[in-house]
Amino acid sequence: MKWSKYPNLHWKGLVNMLSISRRTIVIFGLIALVCSISSNAFGQKNSNAATVAITATMAESLSVSATPGTLSINLVQGGTTAASGAVSITTTGLFLPTRANIQLDGYFSSAAAALTDGATPADNIPTSAILGQMTTGIPTTYTAFTGTPSLGPAGAGLELFTVALTAGNRAFTRTDNLTLEINTTALPQLPAGVYTGTLTLQAQAL
């Protein structure tokens, strides 16, 4: 077909083609505009990053409890008498990784007068006459309170146990039974009376 024979058809075709191209451009332009608006309206918007410093502390602890709180002993002249019952001692602690061991000591305030009748002059029972036994600890047989452990006055104590601390027992708990007896063999002139005193039980982590 020769366009020269149909001039009107030729120009109409061109006009139609241009119209289609313009509509296509307009449509794509509108799509791009909508996408741009959607991206701005619904896209992510991040804030600045705020920080919070956290410090968590697990406090170290160590405690000792003993039951019963009182004991009675019926003394005999020139002989040995056991206490009315055993003392149950529970040692509990939570330790730093730098601690190497824990030690439990028992001691009286004075080596010469562990127990006294309070008279004037006083009659006393020394620590050499008071013996302790802890079958799960160090004094597995009856031993006098005449040592000088880490805690307490010189010559008035007894080391009951020492345990090495490891990663497996830093949360520590242990219960032991301590039995006591008094031997008056070396006190032939000890008069009749009521003798009182205090045994202190104390632990130390090193």
C-alpha positions in Angstrom: 0.0 0.0 0.0 1.3 3.4 -0.9 0.7 6.1 1.6 0.6 8.7 -1.1 -2.6 7.3 -2.4 -4.2 7.4 1.1 -2.9 10.5 2.8 -5.7 10.7 5.4 -5.1 7.1 6.4 -1.4 7.8 6.8 -1.8 10.7 9.2 -4.5 9.0 11.1 -2.2 6.0 11.8 0.6 8.3 12.9 -1.8 10.2 15.2 -3.1 6.9 16.7 0.5 5.6 17.3 1.5 8.9 19.0 -1.7 8.8 21.1 -0.9 5.2 22.2 2.7 6.2 23.0 1.6 9.2 25.0 -0.9 7.1 27.0 1.8 4.5 27.7 4.2 7.1 28.9 1.5 8.7 31.1 0.6 5.3 32.5 4.2 4.4 33.3 4.7 7.8 34.8 1.7 7.4 37.1 2.9 4.0 38.2 6.3 5.4 39.0 4.7 8.2 40.9 2.5 5.9 42.9 5.5 3.6 43.7 7.5 6.6 44.8 4.7 7.8 47.1 4.1 4.3 48.5 7.8 3.9 49.2 8.0 7.2 51.1 4.7 6.6 53.0 5.2 3.0 54.0 9.0 2.4 53.9 11.1 1.7 57.1 12.3 4.6 59.3 14.9 3.7 62.0 15.6 5.7 65.1 18.9 6.2 66.7 20.3 3.3 68.8 19.9 3.9 72.6 21.9 1.7 75.0 21.5 0.5 78.5 24.5 -0.7 80.6 23.6 -3.7 82.9 25.6 -4.8 85.9 24.5 -8.0 87.7 26.1 -8.9 91.0 25.9 -12.2 92.9 27.0 -11.4 96.5 29.5 -13.7 98.3 28.1 -15.3 101.5 29.1 -17.6 104.3 27.1 -18.7 107.4 27.2 -21.3 110.1 24.2 -22.6 112.1 24.2 -25.0 115.0 21.5 -27.0 116.8 20.8 -27.4 119.6 21.8 -24.0 121.0 22.5 -25.5 124.5 24.1 -28.6 125.9 24.3 -30.1 129.3 27.0 -32.3 130.8 26.7 -34.1 134.2 30.3 -34.0 135.4 31.9 -36.8 137.4 35.0 -36.3 139.6 38.1 -37.8 138.1 36.3 -39.1 135.0 34.9 -38.4 131.6 31.3 -37.5 130.7 29.8 -37.0 127.3 27.5 -34.1 126.4 23.7 -34.7 126.3 23.8 -34.9 122.5 25.6 -34.0 119.3 25.7 -30.5 117.9 24.5 -30.5 114.2 26.5 -27.8 112.4 25.5 -26.6 108.9 28.0 -24.5 106.9 26.6 -22.7 103.8 28.4 -20.4 101.5 28.7 -19.0 98.0 32.2 -18.1 97.0 34.3 -16.1 94.5 36.4 -18.2 92.1 39.5 -16.8 93.9 38.7 -18.6 97.1 40.9 -21.7 97.6 39.4 -23.4 100.7 36.9 -23.1 103.5 37.7 -23.9 107.1 35.5 -24.5 110.2 36.9 -23.8 113.6 35.5 -24.3 117.1 36.9 -22.3 120.0 36.4 -20.9 123.5 37.2 -17.4 124.7 39.9 -18.5 127.0 42.3 -21.5 127.1 42.5 -21.3 130.9 38.8 -20.8 131.6 36.6 -22.4 128.9 33.9 -23.0 131.6 33.7 -21.2 134.9 31.6 -21.2 138.0 31.8 -17.4 138.3 32.9 -17.6 142.0 35.4 -15.3 143.6 38.0 -16.6 143.2 36.6 -18.5 140.2 36.9 -22.2 139.6 37.5 -23.0 136.0 37.6 -25.8 133.5 40.3 -25.3 130.9 40.0 -26.2 127.2 42.5 -29.0 127.8 39.7 -30.8 129.7 37.1 -30.3 126.9 37.3 -32.6 123.9 35.5 -32.7 120.6 34.9 -35.3 117.9 33.7 -34.9 114.3 33.8 -38.2 112.4 33.3 -36.4 109.1 36.0 -33.8 109.7 39.5 -33.5 111.1 39.1 -34.7 114.8 37.8 -38.2 114.0 38.6 -39.1 117.6 38.1 -37.0 120.7 40.6 -34.2 120.7 41.1 -31.3 123.2 40.4 -27.7 122.3 44.0 -26.7 122.8 45.0 -25.8 119.2 45.4 -22.4 117.6 43.4 -22.5 114.3 42.8 -19.5 112.0 40.1 -18.2 114.3 39.8 -17.7 118.0 42.4 -17.2 120.8 45.6 -19.1 121.0 45.4 -22.6 122.6 41.6 -22.5 122.9 40.4 -24.0 119.6 40.0 -27.0 117.4 40.0 -27.1 113.6 36.9 -29.1 112.6 37.3 -29.3 108.8 39.1 -27.8 105.8 37.7 -28.3 102.3 39.3 -27.3 99.1 37.0 -25.1 96.9 36.6 -25.9 93.2 34.3 -25.0 90.4 32.1 -27.8 91.5 31.5 -26.7 95.1 31.5 -22.9 95.2 27.9 -23.0 96.1 28.7 -24.8 99.3 26.6 -26.6 101.9 27.7 -29.2 104.4 26.3 -30.6 107.7 28.4 -32.3 110.4 27.8 -33.6 113.9 30.1 -32.5 116.7 30.1 -34.5 119.9 31.7 -33.2 123.1 33.0 -34.6 126.4 34.7 -33.3 129.5 37.5 -35.1 131.3 38.1 -34.0 134.8 41.0 -36.4 135.5 43.5 -33.6 135.6 41.2 -31.5 137.9 41.1 -33.5 141.1 40.2 -30.5 143.2 37.4 -29.1 141.0 34.6 -28.3 143.4 30.9 -29.1 142.9 29.1 -26.3 141.1 27.6 -25.2 137.8 30.1 -24.3 135.1 29.1 -22.3 132.1 30.8 -21.1 128.9 30.3 -20.7 125.2 31.7 -22.7 122.3 31.9 -20.5 119.2 31.7 -22.2 115.8 33.0 -20.0 112.9 34.0 -20.6 109.3 36.5 -18.8 107.1 37.0 -18.9 103.3 40.5 -18.2 102.2 
